[in-house]
Amino acid sequence: MSTKVWIGKWKGGRMFAGKDGRPVYVLRKMINGRNYTIHLDARSEAEAEAELALFVRDPEGYRTRGEAQKIKNESAVYMDAAAVARYLEHMRSKGTTERYAKNVGFYLAGWADGLAGRDLRTVTLQDLLRELKKHKTARKNRITALKSFCAWLREVEGALTAGEDASISLKIPVARPEKSVREKGYSIETIERLYRAITGWEFSNFNREETRQRTDVQCVRDVLCIHAKTGMHGTEIERLARGEATLSLVAEPGEIAATVTFIHKSGQVHRQSIDRQTLGAVQRLQARGAAPVDSHIRRVVRRACKVARLPLVRFGELRHSFVTWASEC
């Protein structure tokens, strides 16, 4: 059993020789009738006196540097997979669409990779700007995702304070969108040409003949049809395909074959009449159980536009076309 060998005194107490021969400073004081004996992790008498000053200012709250660092490490805030998963679940609980949640998750994964192992409380604005420079695209989306994640950490989890959150100083780019300076919408002839040009193609995995199959493009044609003939939003078509709508067939002969009742993006109940072609498209998507993902739609449409020698058609703008056609026809 080792015995301390006291080697002297200092302003705050005594010193003994450590295992490496260096002095260990022991703070010994009585404050308000209470005795304090604290082994400091100071490396010199000057550092020990600095720790003494901190102790005298707040004896009850005083922590050695080692203790303070341990507490800091235990309360560190990281952008890791678990935190991002909790945030995405929070988004879904607030009614965010699965597609938007996945997009946000994609951008947060990029941030998490760049900030791996970094305590968000110590990350600076310059750190975030350097990370942004590594990515050439989607600057606005990346910043929006980070700011919303950090706001959740502050307001819901209580893990960050406004003073610790460097993302508050990040400015979301305010740029005039390209779609605001070009003409919106398409002619009926353009959409008809695109519809005819949407055809499947055969492909195989790793050139293995047994995996050969044909691309499913009917679902894309159906989405195009519903967009063009109803003016629905993409998220509404997704819910419609999942069966989150009431489809009522109309028995009487005529142009209207059925009505679709669903919750509009505004939150209001909306009822839409559809013709027989659109009814077929709705029924096929519902039988499929889901609308095609955006990446598949873009791939099919790019190929069809190239075949038909058309400029790229964006399904999100078919609402403008629908309104124009309704007034003209």
C-alpha positions, 0 to 999 in steps of 0.5 A: 500500500503506497503512502503519500510523500508530502513534498511541500506546500502551495497557496491552496494546500499541499503537494505530494510526489506522484508516480512519475515524480512530478508534484500533485497539487492538493487543494485543502480549504474550509469554506463556510464550515465545510472542509474541501480536499480536492486533487487537482490535475494541474501541471504547475503551481501557476495552473494550480493557483488558477484552479484555486481562483475558480474554486473560491468563486464557486466551491459547490460548482467547482470541477477539476479540468478532468471532471469538467471534460468528462461531463462535457463529453457525456453531454456532447451532441452528435449528428449520428444515425440515431439522432437523425432517425429520431428527427425523421420519425418526428417529421413523420409524426407531424404529417410529413410525407415519406418522400420528403422525409427521405429527401431530408434524410439524404441531405442529413446523411451528408452532413452526418458524414462531414461532421462525424465525431464532432460535438455540434455545440463546438461546430462553428459557422466556418466549419459548416461553410467549409462542409458546404463547399464540398457539395456542388449542388442542392445548397439550399436543400442542404442548409434547410435540412440542417437548420430544421434538424438543429431547430428540433435539437433546440426546441424538442430535445433541448440538447442545443442552445441558440448560442451553441447552434452555428446553423442559425447563422447559415443563410438560405440562398434566396435566388430567383428560381429558373422556373419563374423566368421560363414559360410554365405549362405545356400544350395538349399536343406536347403531352399527347406526344410524350404519352405516346413516346413512353415505352418500356425497354428491356434490361438485365442485371450484370448481363445475365440472361435469366434476369432479363425483364422489361421496364414497368412504364405503365405506372408512369403513363398513369401518373401523367394521365392523372396529373394532366386530367385532374391537376392533382399534386404529386403527393395527392397522387401518391396517397391516391395510389396507396388507397388513401382516398374514396373512389365512387363509380358513377352508374349513369353513362356520360363523360364522368366515370367516377369521383375521387374524394381525398384530403387536399394538401390544404387539409380540406376534403376535396372531391374530383370527377374523373373520366374513364381513362383516368379511372383506369389509371387510378385503378391500376395504380391502386392495384399496384399499391403505390405510385412510382418513385420520382427517380423512376419517373424522371428516368422514363420521362427523360428517355421518352422526351429524347425519343419524341424530341421534346424538351424535358417535361416536368410533371410538377408543372402539369397543374399550370397546363390543367388550368390553362386547358380548362379555360381554353377548352 
